[in-house]
Amino acid sequence: MVAIMDWASCNAVERDSKKVSGAWLFRDSRVPVTALFENLEGGASIEDFLMWFPGVSKAQVEAVLEYTIQSLNCDRQAA
């Protein structure tokens, strides 16, 4: 079963059909949330990501990661 996260519940992100093809973005930026996970998967640190994407705050990154953990824990408990 594939878990689908409801990003609308995470206040660190937003979606606007007129920005970056409607992708989920870090609020008040044009940086897709997927960029965080792609960079982490590629071996970047959170500090690297913040340096490369100055429009994103550390608090936003922490909120997205915490939301992801909570969502995954909820899915595991529901199974």
C-alpha positions in Angstrom: 0.0 0.0 0.0 1.3 3.4 -0.9 1.0 6.2 1.6 -0.3 9.5 0.3 0.6 12.5 2.4 -1.7 15.4 2.7 0.8 18.3 2.4 -2.1 20.8 2.9 -1.7 20.0 6.6 1.9 21.2 6.7 2.1 25.0 7.2 5.7 25.1 5.9 4.5 24.4 2.3 2.1 25.8 -0.2 0.7 24.9 -3.6 -0.2 27.4 -6.3 -1.2 26.2 -9.8 0.5 29.3 -11.2 3.9 28.5 -9.6 6.2 25.7 -10.6 3.4 23.7 -12.3 1.4 23.4 -9.1 4.1 21.5 -7.2 4.2 21.6 -3.4 6.7 24.4 -2.6 8.3 25.7 0.5 6.0 28.6 1.5 7.0 32.0 0.0 9.5 30.4 -2.3 9.7 28.6 -5.7 11.6 25.7 -4.2 9.8 22.3 -4.5 9.5 20.2 -1.4 10.8 17.3 -3.6 14.1 19.2 -4.0 14.8 18.6 -0.3 14.4 14.9 -0.5 16.3 14.6 -3.8 19.2 16.5 -2.3 19.2 14.5 0.9 19.0 11.3 -1.1 22.0 12.5 -3.1 24.1 12.9 0.1 23.6 16.6 0.8 23.3 17.8 4.4 20.5 20.1 5.5 23.1 22.8 5.8 24.0 22.3 2.2 20.4 22.5 1.1 19.9 25.7 3.0 23.0 27.2 1.4 21.9 26.2 -2.1 18.3 27.4 -1.6 18.5 30.6 0.5 14.7 31.2 0.1 14.0 28.2 2.4 14.5 28.5 6.2 15.8 25.9 8.6 12.4 26.0 10.4 10.6 25.1 7.1 13.0 22.2 6.5 12.5 20.9 10.0 8.7 21.3 9.7 8.7 19.3 6.5 10.9 16.5 7.9 8.8 16.4 11.1 5.6 16.3 9.1 7.0 13.4 7.0 8.0 11.4 10.1 4.6 12.0 11.7 2.8 10.9 8.5 4.8 7.8 8.2 4.2 6.9 11.9 0.5 7.4 11.4 0.5 5.1 8.3 2.4 2.4 10.2 0.0 2.6 13.1 -3.0 2.3 10.8 -1.7 -0.8 9.1 
